[in-house]
Amino acid sequence: MIAENLKQVRENINKACIKAGRDPRDVTLIAVSKTKPVSMLLEAYQEGVRTFGENKVQEIMDKYGQLPGDVQWHMIGHLQRNKVKYIVDKAAMIHSVDSLRLAETIEREAAKRGVKIPILLEVNVAGEESKFGLSPEETLPLAEETAKFPHIQVMGLMTIAPFVEDPEENRPIFRKLKKLSVDIAEKNINNINMSVLSMGMTGDYQVAIEEGATMVRVGTGIFGERDYSL
């Protein structure tokens, strides 16, 4: 099942890139493996997946040593400050930085371990009350503050678009995040690189790619429905 699903997802990514005149190699597929057993991750690994996304620190810690060393772990869920120390030297990227206090904690813990951690600023473009993230207006000020930290590299922006039946409804969300990233890039701030746009999930990643996503986070489309009873 996973092999067939991955084949379909990769074909969809290629089609969306062709439609947008983009190189498929510019889009990274993040297999969102939250709640999934290591056996399923290994199955995806056998099919060439090397980038996995987790929502919880504990799951990264549990799975980290059970997969080969060339796997990259992306922290895509809300990150509590008291958990930063556990993953700052394990995560290849943190997608969900949404406050100066969190950035300060990441800087402090990264400094202790002598690492420089790539991060994305999470933007709540749709303004949904149920979701974390900065407002678009708050994003540049936080980027400017975070850019001062020597152990953090701001690589771009992330958003979680609303759950919709028709992915076209989220096109304006993705377009707005892309514009925001371009506007910030034009400021030419040291230590800020707006090369990454993490947007699009199982239901809308093709539209996200058409609007400039460089990372798409696909879970259900690869692994099937999540088991929330775990």
Biotite code that builds the C-alpha atoms (Angstrom):
import biotite.structure as struc

atoms = struc.array([
    struc.Atom([0.000, 0.000, 0.000], chain_id="A", res_id=1, res_name="MET", atom_name="CA", element="C"),
    struc.Atom([2.704, 2.465, 0.986], chain_id="A", res_id=2, res_name="ILE", atom_name="CA", element="C"),
    struc.Atom([4.682, 1.812, -2.202], chain_id="A", res_id=3, res_name="ALA", atom_name="CA", element="C"),
    struc.Atom([1.585, 2.402, -4.349], chain_id="A", res_id=4, res_name="GLU", atom_name="CA", element="C"),
    struc.Atom([0.610, 5.504, -2.384], chain_id="A", res_id=5, res_name="ASN", atom_name="CA", element="C"),
    struc.Atom([4.096, 6.968, -2.696], chain_id="A", res_id=6, res_name="LEU", atom_name="CA", element="C"),
    struc.Atom([4.117, 6.335, -6.420], chain_id="A", res_id=7, res_name="LYS", atom_name="CA", element="C"),
    struc.Atom([0.832, 8.223, -6.740], chain_id="A", res_id=8, res_name="GLN", atom_name="CA", element="C"),
    struc.Atom([1.988, 11.122, -4.552], chain_id="A", res_id=9, res_name="VAL", atom_name="CA", element="C"),
    struc.Atom([5.220, 11.479, -6.523], chain_id="A", res_id=10, res_name="ARG", atom_name="CA", element="C"),
    struc.Atom([3.308, 11.435, -9.794], chain_id="A", res_id=11, res_name="GLU", atom_name="CA", element="C"),
    struc.Atom([1.008, 14.153, -8.456], chain_id="A", res_id=12, res_name="ASN", atom_name="CA", element="C"),
    struc.Atom([4.016, 16.247, -7.407], chain_id="A", res_id=13, res_name="ILE", atom_name="CA", element="C"),
    struc.Atom([5.511, 15.877, -10.885], chain_id="A", res_id=14, res_name="ASN", atom_name="CA", element="C"),
    struc.Atom([2.243, 16.869, -12.552], chain_id="A", res_id=15, res_name="LYS", atom_name="CA", element="C"),
    struc.Atom([1.850, 19.936, -10.333], chain_id="A", res_id=16, res_name="ALA", atom_name="CA", element="C"),
    struc.Atom([5.439, 20.979, -11.043], chain_id="A", res_id=17, res_name="CYS", atom_name="CA", element="C"),
    struc.Atom([4.988, 20.578, -14.796], chain_id="A", res_id=18, res_name="ILE", atom_name="CA", element="C"),
    struc.Atom([1.786, 22.629, -14.633], chain_id="A", res_id=19, res_name="LYS", atom_name="CA", element="C"),
    struc.Atom([3.629, 25.380, -12.734], chain_id="A", res_id=20, res_name="ALA", atom_name="CA", element="C"),
    struc.Atom([6.773, 25.204, -14.871], chain_id="A", res_id=21, res_name="GLY", atom_name="CA", element="C"),
    struc.Atom([8.861, 24.047, -11.922], chain_id="A", res_id=22, res_name="ARG", atom_name="CA", element="C"),
    struc.Atom([11.535, 21.396, -11.443], chain_id="A", res_id=23, res_name="ASP", atom_name="CA", element="C"),
    struc.Atom([10.180, 18.505, -9.308], chain_id="A", res_id=24, res_name="PRO", atom_name="CA", element="C"),
    struc.Atom([13.606, 18.286, -7.665], chain_id="A", res_id=25, res_name="ARG", atom_name="CA", element="C"),
    struc.Atom([12.841, 21.632, -6.015], chain_id="A", res_id=26, res_name="ASP", atom_name="CA", element="C"),
    struc.Atom([10.010, 20.095, -3.981], chain_id="A", res_id=27, res_name="VAL", atom_name="CA", element="C"),
    struc.Atom([10.795, 17.975, -0.913], chain_id="A", res_id=28, res_name="THR", atom_name="CA", element="C"),
    struc.Atom([8.222, 15.410, 0.121], chain_id="A", res_id=29, res_name="LEU", atom_name="CA", element="C"),
    struc.Atom([7.956, 15.155, 3.904], chain_id="A", res_id=30, res_name="ILE", atom_name="CA", element="C"),
    struc.Atom([6.304, 11.894, 4.942], chain_id="A", res_id=31, res_name="ALA", atom_name="CA", element="C"),
    struc.Atom([4.242, 12.803, 7.997], chain_id="A", res_id=32, res_name="VAL", atom_name="CA", element="C"),
    struc.Atom([4.633, 9.755, 10.193], chain_id="A", res_id=33, res_name="SER", atom_name="CA", element="C"),
    struc.Atom([2.936, 10.815, 13.429], chain_id="A", res_id=34, res_name="LYS", atom_name="CA", element="C"),
    struc.Atom([1.291, 7.887, 15.250], chain_id="A", res_id=35, res_name="THR", atom_name="CA", element="C"),
    struc.Atom([2.711, 5.461, 12.681], chain_id="A", res_id=36, res_name="LYS", atom_name="CA", element="C"),
    struc.Atom([4.804, 2.476, 13.770], chain_id="A", res_id=37, res_name="PRO", atom_name="CA", element="C"),
    struc.Atom([8.458, 2.215, 12.818], chain_id="A", res_id=38, res_name="VAL", atom_name="CA", element="C"),
    struc.Atom([7.646, -0.727, 10.531], chain_id="A", res_id=39, res_name="SER", atom_name="CA", element="C"),
    struc.Atom([5.625, 1.584, 8.274], chain_id="A", res_id=40, res_name="MET", atom_name="CA", element="C"),
    struc.Atom([8.387, 4.193, 8.265], chain_id="A", res_id=41, res_name="LEU", atom_name="CA", element="C"),
    struc.Atom([10.891, 1.517, 7.258], chain_id="A", res_id=42, res_name="LEU", atom_name="CA", element="C"),
    struc.Atom([8.564, 0.510, 4.437], chain_id="A", res_id=43, res_name="GLU", atom_name="CA", element="C"),
    struc.Atom([8.551, 4.118, 3.211], chain_id="A", res_id=44, res_name="ALA", atom_name="CA", element="C"),
    struc.Atom([12.338, 4.231, 3.655], chain_id="A", res_id=45, res_name="TYR", atom_name="CA", element="C"),
    struc.Atom([12.666, 1.211, 1.362], chain_id="A", res_id=46, res_name="GLN", atom_name="CA", element="C"),
    struc.Atom([10.762, 3.238, -1.252], chain_id="A", res_id=47, res_name="GLU", atom_name="CA", element="C"),
    struc.Atom([13.275, 6.067, -1.057], chain_id="A", res_id=48, res_name="GLY", atom_name="CA", element="C"),
    struc.Atom([11.749, 8.351, 1.601], chain_id="A", res_id=49, res_name="VAL", atom_name="CA", element="C"),
    struc.Atom([14.444, 10.044, 3.675], chain_id="A", res_id=50, res_name="ARG", atom_name="CA", element="C"),
    struc.Atom([12.492, 12.957, 5.171], chain_id="A", res_id=51, res_name="THR", atom_name="CA", element="C"),
    struc.Atom([9.924, 12.333, 7.893], chain_id="A", res_id=52, res_name="PHE", atom_name="CA", element="C"),
    struc.Atom([7.775, 14.835, 9.768], chain_id="A", res_id=53, res_name="GLY", atom_name="CA", element="C"),
    struc.Atom([6.600, 14.390, 13.337], chain_id="A", res_id=54, res_name="GLU", atom_name="CA", element="C"),
    struc.Atom([4.193, 16.451, 15.426], chain_id="A", res_id=55, res_name="ASN", atom_name="CA", element="C"),
    struc.Atom([5.475, 15.407, 18.833], chain_id="A", res_id=56, res_name="LYS", atom_name="CA", element="C"),
    struc.Atom([8.935, 15.559, 20.342], chain_id="A", res_id=57, res_name="VAL", atom_name="CA", element="C"),
    struc.Atom([8.429, 12.203, 22.037], chain_id="A", res_id=58, res_name="GLN", atom_name="CA", element="C"),
    struc.Atom([7.839, 10.460, 18.712], chain_id="A", res_id=59, res_name="GLU", atom_name="CA", element="C"),
    struc.Atom([11.047, 11.865, 17.228], chain_id="A", res_id=60, res_name="ILE", atom_name="CA", element="C"),
    struc.Atom([12.935, 10.670, 20.292], chain_id="A", res_id=61, res_name="MET", atom_name="CA", element="C"),
    struc.Atom([11.330, 7.218, 20.158], chain_id="A", res_id=62, res_name="ASP", atom_name="CA", element="C"),
    struc.Atom([11.930, 6.685, 16.435], chain_id="A", res_id=63, res_name="LYS", atom_name="CA", element="C"),
    struc.Atom([15.234, 8.507, 16.016], chain_id="A", res_id=64, res_name="TYR", atom_name="CA", element="C"),
    struc.Atom([17.514, 5.558, 16.773], chain_id="A", res_id=65, res_name="GLY", atom_name="CA", element="C"),
    struc.Atom([15.324, 2.995, 15.037], chain_id="A", res_id=66, res_name="GLN", atom_name="CA", element="C"),
    struc.Atom([15.766, 4.311, 11.498], chain_id="A", res_id=67, res_name="LEU", atom_name="CA", element="C"),
    struc.Atom([18.961, 4.592, 9.454], chain_id="A", res_id=68, res_name="PRO", atom_name="CA", element="C"),
    struc.Atom([21.219, 7.568, 10.075], chain_id="A", res_id=69, res_name="GLY", atom_name="CA", element="C"),
    struc.Atom([20.537, 9.239, 6.729], chain_id="A", res_id=70, res_name="ASP", atom_name="CA", element="C"),
    struc.Atom([16.925, 10.003, 7.731], chain_id="A", res_id=71, res_name="VAL", atom_name="CA", element="C"),
    struc.Atom([16.068, 13.676, 8.312], chain_id="A", res_id=72, res_name="GLN", atom_name="CA", element="C"),
    struc.Atom([13.523, 14.411, 11.031], chain_id="A", res_id=73, res_name="TRP", atom_name="CA", element="C"),
    struc.Atom([11.384, 17.534, 10.708], chain_id="A", res_id=74, res_name="HIS", atom_name="CA", element="C"),
    struc.Atom([9.502, 18.874, 13.722], chain_id="A", res_id=75, res_name="MET", atom_name="CA", element="C"),
    struc.Atom([6.251, 20.095, 12.196], chain_id="A", res_id=76, res_name="ILE", atom_name="CA", element="C"),
    struc.Atom([3.972, 20.292, 15.243], chain_id="A", res_id=77, res_name="GLY", atom_name="CA", element="C"),
    struc.Atom([3.627, 22.881, 17.964], chain_id="A", res_id=78, res_name="HIS", atom_name="CA", element="C"),
    struc.Atom([6.822, 22.925, 20.002], chain_id="A", res_id=79, res_name="LEU", atom_name="CA", element="C"),
    struc.Atom([6.770, 23.619, 23.724], chain_id="A", res_id=80, res_name="GLN", atom_name="CA", element="C"),
    struc.Atom([9.812, 25.436, 25.055], chain_id="A", res_id=81, res_name="ARG", atom_name="CA", element="C"),
    struc.Atom([10.511, 22.815, 27.723], chain_id="A", res_id=82, res_name="ASN", atom_name="CA", element="C"),
    struc.Atom([10.845, 20.138, 24.996], chain_id="A", res_id=83, res_name="LYS", atom_name="CA", element="C"),
    struc.Atom([13.337, 21.988, 22.775], chain_id="A", res_id=84, res_name="VAL", atom_name="CA", element="C"),
    struc.Atom([16.382, 20.510, 24.519], chain_id="A", res_id=85, res_name="LYS", atom_name="CA", element="C"),
    struc.Atom([15.389, 16.991, 23.508], chain_id="A", res_id=86, res_name="TYR", atom_name="CA", element="C"),
    struc.Atom([15.345, 17.550, 19.743], chain_id="A", res_id=87, res_name="ILE", atom_name="CA", element="C"),
    struc.Atom([17.574, 20.520, 18.980], chain_id="A", res_id=88, res_name="VAL", atom_name="CA", element="C"),
    struc.Atom([20.382, 18.175, 17.935], chain_id="A", res_id=89, res_name="ASP", atom_name="CA", element="C"),
    struc.Atom([18.058, 15.624, 16.288], chain_id="A", res_id=90, res_name="LYS", atom_name="CA", element="C"),
    struc.Atom([15.744, 17.690, 14.092], chain_id="A", res_id=91, res_name="ALA", atom_name="CA", element="C"),
    struc.Atom([16.977, 18.672, 10.650], chain_id="A", res_id=92, res_name="ALA", atom_name="CA", element="C"),
    struc.Atom([14.487, 21.542, 10.723], chain_id="A", res_id=93, res_name="MET", atom_name="CA", element="C"),
    struc.Atom([11.861, 23.000, 13.059], chain_id="A", res_id=94, res_name="ILE", atom_name="CA", element="C"),
    struc.Atom([8.836, 24.207, 11.066], chain_id="A", res_id=95, res_name="HIS", atom_name="CA", element="C"),
    struc.Atom([6.774, 25.680, 13.874], chain_id="A", res_id=96, res_name="SER", atom_name="CA", element="C"),
    struc.Atom([8.542, 28.677, 15.418], chain_id="A", res_id=97, res_name="VAL", atom_name="CA", element="C"),
    struc.Atom([5.848, 31.198, 16.316], chain_id="A", res_id=98, res_name="ASP", atom_name="CA", element="C"),
    struc.Atom([7.220, 33.323, 19.156], chain_id="A", res_id=99, res_name="SER", atom_name="CA", element="C"),
    struc.Atom([10.369, 35.117, 20.233], chain_id="A", res_id=100, res_name="LEU", atom_name="CA", element="C"),
    struc.Atom([10.404, 33.151, 23.493], chain_id="A", res_id=101, res_name="ARG", atom_name="CA", element="C"),
    struc.Atom([10.513, 29.877, 21.576], chain_id="A", res_id=102, res_name="LEU", atom_name="CA", element="C"),
    struc.Atom([13.270, 31.210, 19.302], chain_id="A", res_id=103, res_name="ALA", atom_name="CA", element="C"),
    struc.Atom([15.262, 32.294, 22.361], chain_id="A", res_id=104, res_name="GLU", atom_name="CA", element="C"),
    struc.Atom([14.961, 28.803, 23.843], chain_id="A", res_id=105, res_name="THR", atom_name="CA", element="C"),
    struc.Atom([16.064, 27.178, 20.586], chain_id="A", res_id=106, res_name="ILE", atom_name="CA", element="C"),
    struc.Atom([19.060, 29.529, 20.429], chain_id="A", res_id=107, res_name="GLU", atom_name="CA", element="C"),
    struc.Atom([20.047, 28.744, 24.002], chain_id="A", res_id=108, res_name="ARG", atom_name="CA", element="C"),
    struc.Atom([19.777, 24.966, 23.593], chain_id="A", res_id=109, res_name="GLU", atom_name="CA", element="C"),
    struc.Atom([21.482, 24.961, 20.188], chain_id="A", res_id=110, res_name="ALA", atom_name="CA", element="C"),
    struc.Atom([24.357, 26.983, 21.628], chain_id="A", res_id=111, res_name="ALA", atom_name="CA", element="C"),
    struc.Atom([24.823, 24.418, 24.401], chain_id="A", res_id=112, res_name="LYS", atom_name="CA", element="C"),
    struc.Atom([25.213, 21.668, 21.801], chain_id="A", res_id=113, res_name="ARG", atom_name="CA", element="C"),
    struc.Atom([27.238, 23.699, 19.349], chain_id="A", res_id=114, res_name="GLY", atom_name="CA", element="C"),
    struc.Atom([24.738, 23.295, 16.507], chain_id="A", res_id=115, res_name="VAL", atom_name="CA", element="C"),
    struc.Atom([23.003, 25.703, 14.142], chain_id="A", res_id=116, res_name="LYS", atom_name="CA", element="C"),
    struc.Atom([19.390, 24.713, 13.601], chain_id="A", res_id=117, res_name="ILE", atom_name="CA", element="C"),
    struc.Atom([17.364, 25.611, 10.498], chain_id="A", res_id=118, res_name="PRO", atom_name="CA", element="C"),
    struc.Atom([13.886, 26.883, 11.343], chain_id="A", res_id=119, res_name="ILE", atom_name="CA", element="C"),
    struc.Atom([10.741, 28.093, 9.658], chain_id="A", res_id=120, res_name="LEU", atom_name="CA", element="C"),
    struc.Atom([8.396, 30.711, 11.033], chain_id="A", res_id=121, res_name="LEU", atom_name="CA", element="C"),
    struc.Atom([4.848, 29.396, 11.296], chain_id="A", res_id=122, res_name="GLU", atom_name="CA", element="C"),
    struc.Atom([2.269, 31.809, 9.922], chain_id="A", res_id=123, res_name="VAL", atom_name="CA", element="C"),
    struc.Atom([-1.449, 31.425, 10.594], chain_id="A", res_id=124, res_name="ASN", atom_name="CA", element="C"),
    struc.Atom([-2.380, 32.963, 7.251], chain_id="A", res_id=125, res_name="VAL", atom_name="CA", element="C"),
    struc.Atom([-6.071, 32.098, 7.559], chain_id="A", res_id=126, res_name="ALA", atom_name="CA", element="C"),
    struc.Atom([-6.303, 33.528, 11.079], chain_id="A", res_id=127, res_name="GLY", atom_name="CA", element="C"),
    struc.Atom([-7.892, 30.390, 12.478], chain_id="A", res_id=128, res_name="GLU", atom_name="CA", element="C"),
    struc.Atom([-8.314, 30.631, 16.245], chain_id="A", res_id=129, res_name="GLU", atom_name="CA", element="C"),
    struc.Atom([-7.769, 26.891, 16.664], chain_id="A", res_id=130, res_name="SER", atom_name="CA", element="C"),
    struc.Atom([-4.282, 27.034, 15.152], chain_id="A", res_id=131, res_name="LYS", atom_name="CA", element="C"),
    struc.Atom([-0.920, 28.270, 16.325], chain_id="A", res_id=132, res_name="PHE", atom_name="CA", element="C"),
    struc.Atom([1.185, 30.662, 14.285], chain_id="A", res_id=133, res_name="GLY", atom_name="CA", element="C"),
    struc.Atom([1.981, 34.296, 13.735], chain_id="A", res_id=134, res_name="LEU", atom_name="CA", element="C"),
    struc.Atom([-0.258, 36.709, 11.944], chain_id="A", res_id=135, res_name="SER", atom_name="CA", element="C"),
    struc.Atom([1.254, 37.837, 8.617], chain_id="A", res_id=136, res_name="PRO", atom_name="CA", element="C"),
    struc.Atom([1.883, 41.253, 10.222], chain_id="A", res_id=137, res_name="GLU", atom_name="CA", element="C"),
    struc.Atom([3.895, 39.710, 13.072], chain_id="A", res_id=138, res_name="GLU", atom_name="CA", element="C"),
    struc.Atom([6.127, 37.648, 10.826], chain_id="A", res_id=139, res_name="THR", atom_name="CA", element="C"),
    struc.Atom([8.698, 40.190, 9.631], chain_id="A", res_id=140, res_name="LEU", atom_name="CA", element="C"),
    struc.Atom([9.341, 41.602, 13.140], chain_id="A", res_id=141, res_name="PRO", atom_name="CA", element="C"),
    struc.Atom([9.956, 38.096, 14.508], chain_id="A", res_id=142, res_name="LEU", atom_name="CA", element="C"),
    struc.Atom([12.171, 37.261, 11.543], chain_id="A", res_id=143, res_name="ALA", atom_name="CA", element="C"),
    struc.Atom([14.271, 40.355, 12.240], chain_id="A", res_id=144, res_name="GLU", atom_name="CA", element="C"),
    struc.Atom([14.658, 39.437, 15.915], chain_id="A", res_id=145, res_name="GLU", atom_name="CA", element="C"),
    struc.Atom([15.384, 35.772, 15.251], chain_id="A", res_id=146, res_name="THR", atom_name="CA", element="C"),
    struc.Atom([17.977, 36.651, 12.615], chain_id="A", res_id=147, res_name="ALA", atom_name="CA", element="C"),
    struc.Atom([20.183, 38.008, 15.412], chain_id="A", res_id=148, res_name="LYS", atom_name="CA", element="C"),
    struc.Atom([20.648, 34.541, 16.921], chain_id="A", res_id=149, res_name="PHE", atom_name="CA", element="C"),
    struc.Atom([23.902, 32.892, 15.770], chain_id="A", res_id=150, res_name="PRO", atom_name="CA", element="C"),
    struc.Atom([22.683, 29.327, 16.334], chain_id="A", res_id=151, res_name="HIS", atom_name="CA", element="C"),
    struc.Atom([19.483, 29.687, 14.298], chain_id="A", res_id=152, res_name="ILE", atom_name="CA", element="C"),
    struc.Atom([19.116, 29.944, 10.529], chain_id="A", res_id=153, res_name="GLN", atom_name="CA", element="C"),
    struc.Atom([15.751, 31.289, 9.363], chain_id="A", res_id=154, res_name="VAL", atom_name="CA", element="C"),
    struc.Atom([15.091, 29.322, 6.171], chain_id="A", res_id=155, res_name="MET", atom_name="CA", element="C"),
    struc.Atom([11.549, 30.368, 5.315], chain_id="A", res_id=156, res_name="GLY", atom_name="CA", element="C"),
    struc.Atom([7.895, 30.111, 6.275], chain_id="A", res_id=157, res_name="LEU", atom_name="CA", element="C"),
    struc.Atom([5.330, 27.430, 7.070], chain_id="A", res_id=158, res_name="MET", atom_name="CA", element="C"),
    struc.Atom([1.563, 27.443, 7.222], chain_id="A", res_id=159, res_name="THR", atom_name="CA", element="C"),
    struc.Atom([-1.191, 24.956, 7.982], chain_id="A", res_id=160, res_name="ILE", atom_name="CA", element="C"),
    struc.Atom([-4.068, 25.829, 5.693], chain_id="A", res_id=161, res_name="ALA", atom_name="CA", element="C"),
    struc.Atom([-7.688, 25.199, 6.697], chain_id="A", res_id=162, res_name="PRO", atom_name="CA", element="C"),
    struc.Atom([-9.196, 21.771, 6.132], chain_id="A", res_id=163, res_name="PHE", atom_name="CA", element="C"),
    struc.Atom([-11.380, 22.166, 3.055], chain_id="A", res_id=164, res_name="VAL", atom_name="CA", element="C"),
    struc.Atom([-13.197, 19.867, 0.658], chain_id="A", res_id=165, res_name="GLU", atom_name="CA", element="C"),
    struc.Atom([-12.016, 21.796, -2.399], chain_id="A", res_id=166, res_name="ASP", atom_name="CA", element="C"),
    struc.Atom([-8.242, 22.451, -2.393], chain_id="A", res_id=167, res_name="PRO", atom_name="CA", element="C"),
    struc.Atom([-8.789, 25.482, -4.631], chain_id="A", res_id=168, res_name="GLU", atom_name="CA", element="C"),
    struc.Atom([-10.183, 27.262, -1.574], chain_id="A", res_id=169, res_name="GLU", atom_name="CA", element="C"),
    struc.Atom([-6.687, 27.258, -0.091], chain_id="A", res_id=170, res_name="ASN", atom_name="CA", element="C"),
    struc.Atom([-4.972, 28.719, -3.144], chain_id="A", res_id=171, res_name="ARG", atom_name="CA", element="C"),
    struc.Atom([-5.250, 32.300, -1.806], chain_id="A", res_id=172, res_name="PRO", atom_name="CA", element="C"),
    struc.Atom([-3.698, 31.118, 1.507], chain_id="A", res_id=173, res_name="ILE", atom_name="CA", element="C"),
    struc.Atom([-0.685, 29.637, -0.260], chain_id="A", res_id=174, res_name="PHE", atom_name="CA", element="C"),
    struc.Atom([-0.379, 32.658, -2.531], chain_id="A", res_id=175, res_name="ARG", atom_name="CA", element="C"),
    struc.Atom([-0.360, 34.991, 0.456], chain_id="A", res_id=176, res_name="LYS", atom_name="CA", element="C"),
    struc.Atom([2.393, 33.005, 2.203], chain_id="A", res_id=177, res_name="LEU", atom_name="CA", element="C"),
    struc.Atom([4.483, 33.049, -0.969], chain_id="A", res_id=178, res_name="LYS", atom_name="CA", element="C"),
    struc.Atom([4.074, 36.819, -1.273], chain_id="A", res_id=179, res_name="LYS", atom_name="CA", element="C"),
    struc.Atom([5.032, 37.266, 2.374], chain_id="A", res_id=180, res_name="LEU", atom_name="CA", element="C"),
    struc.Atom([8.200, 35.239, 1.844], chain_id="A", res_id=181, res_name="SER", atom_name="CA", element="C"),
    struc.Atom([9.121, 37.317, -1.208], chain_id="A", res_id=182, res_name="VAL", atom_name="CA", element="C"),
    struc.Atom([8.514, 40.544, 0.712], chain_id="A", res_id=183, res_name="ASP", atom_name="CA", element="C"),
    struc.Atom([10.758, 39.384, 3.570], chain_id="A", res_id=184, res_name="ILE", atom_name="CA", element="C"),
    struc.Atom([13.460, 38.147, 1.173], chain_id="A", res_id=185, res_name="ALA", atom_name="CA", element="C"),
    struc.Atom([13.559, 41.557, -0.477], chain_id="A", res_id=186, res_name="GLU", atom_name="CA", element="C"),
    struc.Atom([14.622, 43.097, 2.845], chain_id="A", res_id=187, res_name="LYS", atom_name="CA", element="C"),
    struc.Atom([17.986, 41.302, 2.478], chain_id="A", res_id=188, res_name="ASN", atom_name="CA", element="C"),
    struc.Atom([18.301, 40.666, 6.215], chain_id="A", res_id=189, res_name="ILE", atom_name="CA", element="C"),
    struc.Atom([21.450, 38.834, 7.269], chain_id="A", res_id=190, res_name="ASN", atom_name="CA", element="C"),
    struc.Atom([20.841, 35.236, 8.424], chain_id="A", res_id=191, res_name="ASN", atom_name="CA", element="C"),
    struc.Atom([17.408, 35.095, 6.761], chain_id="A", res_id=192, res_name="ILE", atom_name="CA", element="C"),
    struc.Atom([16.978, 32.871, 3.750], chain_id="A", res_id=193, res_name="ASN", atom_name="CA", element="C"),
    struc.Atom([13.449, 32.604, 2.405], chain_id="A", res_id=194, res_name="MET", atom_name="CA", element="C"),
    struc.Atom([14.210, 29.571, 0.232], chain_id="A", res_id=195, res_name="SER", atom_name="CA", element="C"),
    struc.Atom([11.763, 27.225, 1.999], chain_id="A", res_id=196, res_name="VAL", atom_name="CA", element="C"),
    struc.Atom([7.970, 27.357, 1.827], chain_id="A", res_id=197, res_name="LEU", atom_name="CA", element="C"),
    struc.Atom([6.440, 24.507, 3.821], chain_id="A", res_id=198, res_name="SER", atom_name="CA", element="C"),
    struc.Atom([2.793, 24.384, 2.823], chain_id="A", res_id=199, res_name="MET", atom_name="CA", element="C"),
    struc.Atom([0.331, 21.857, 1.518], chain_id="A", res_id=200, res_name="GLY", atom_name="CA", element="C"),
    struc.Atom([-0.850, 18.568, 3.013], chain_id="A", res_id=201, res_name="MET", atom_name="CA", element="C"),
    struc.Atom([-2.569, 15.444, 1.690], chain_id="A", res_id=202, res_name="THR", atom_name="CA", element="C"),
    struc.Atom([-5.690, 17.278, 0.552], chain_id="A", res_id=203, res_name="GLY", atom_name="CA", element="C"),
    struc.Atom([-4.111, 20.282, -1.140], chain_id="A", res_id=204, res_name="ASP", atom_name="CA", element="C"),
    struc.Atom([-0.400, 19.753, -1.784], chain_id="A", res_id=205, res_name="TYR", atom_name="CA", element="C"),
    struc.Atom([-0.754, 19.973, -5.570], chain_id="A", res_id=206, res_name="GLN", atom_name="CA", element="C"),
    struc.Atom([-2.286, 23.446, -5.333], chain_id="A", res_id=207, res_name="VAL", atom_name="CA", element="C"),
    struc.Atom([0.425, 24.395, -2.825], chain_id="A", res_id=208, res_name="ALA", atom_name="CA", element="C"),
    struc.Atom([3.136, 23.326, -5.274], chain_id="A", res_id=209, res_name="ILE", atom_name="CA", element="C"),
    struc.Atom([1.522, 25.380, -8.025], chain_id="A", res_id=210, res_name="GLU", atom_name="CA", element="C"),
    struc.Atom([1.765, 28.368, -5.684], chain_id="A", res_id=211, res_name="GLU", atom_name="CA", element="C"),
    struc.Atom([5.423, 27.827, -4.781], chain_id="A", res_id=212, res_name="GLY", atom_name="CA", element="C"),
    struc.Atom([5.676, 25.213, -2.008], chain_id="A", res_id=213, res_name="ALA", atom_name="CA", element="C"),
    struc.Atom([9.170, 23.746, -1.679], chain_id="A", res_id=214, res_name="THR", atom_name="CA", element="C"),
    struc.Atom([8.141, 21.293, 1.053], chain_id="A", res_id=215, res_name="MET", atom_name="CA", element="C"),
    struc.Atom([4.834, 19.433, 1.221], chain_id="A", res_id=216, res_name="VAL", atom_name="CA", element="C"),
    struc.Atom([3.759, 17.477, 4.289], chain_id="A", res_id=217, res_name="ARG", atom_name="CA", element="C"),
    struc.Atom([1.871, 14.329, 3.294], chain_id="A", res_id=218, res_name="VAL", atom_name="CA", element="C"),
    struc.Atom([0.739, 11.779, 5.878], chain_id="A", res_id=219, res_name="GLY", atom_name="CA", element="C"),
    struc.Atom([-2.621, 10.217, 5.055], chain_id="A", res_id=220, res_name="THR", atom_name="CA", element="C"),
    struc.Atom([-1.770, 10.177, 1.346], chain_id="A", res_id=221, res_name="GLY", atom_name="CA", element="C"),
    struc.Atom([1.201, 7.897, 2.105], chain_id="A", res_id=222, res_name="ILE", atom_name="CA", element="C"),
    struc.Atom([0.374, 5.953, 5.251], chain_id="A", res_id=223, res_name="PHE", atom_name="CA", element="C"),
    struc.Atom([-3.435, 5.955, 5.215], chain_id="A", res_id=224, res_name="GLY", atom_name="CA", element="C"),
    struc.Atom([-5.726, 7.313, 7.906], chain_id="A", res_id=225, res_name="GLU", atom_name="CA", element="C"),
    struc.Atom([-4.193, 8.000, 11.317], chain_id="A", res_id=226, res_name="ARG", atom_name="CA", element="C"),
    struc.Atom([-5.122, 5.954, 14.364], chain_id="A", res_id=227, res_name="ASP", atom_name="CA", element="C"),
    struc.Atom([-6.093, 8.512, 17.004], chain_id="A", res_id=228, res_name="TYR", atom_name="CA", element="C"),
    struc.Atom([-6.593, 5.841, 19.658], chain_id="A", res_id=229, res_name="SER", atom_name="CA", element="C"),
    struc.Atom([-2.813, 5.518, 20.174], chain_id="A", res_id=230, res_name="LEU", atom_name="CA", element="C"),
])
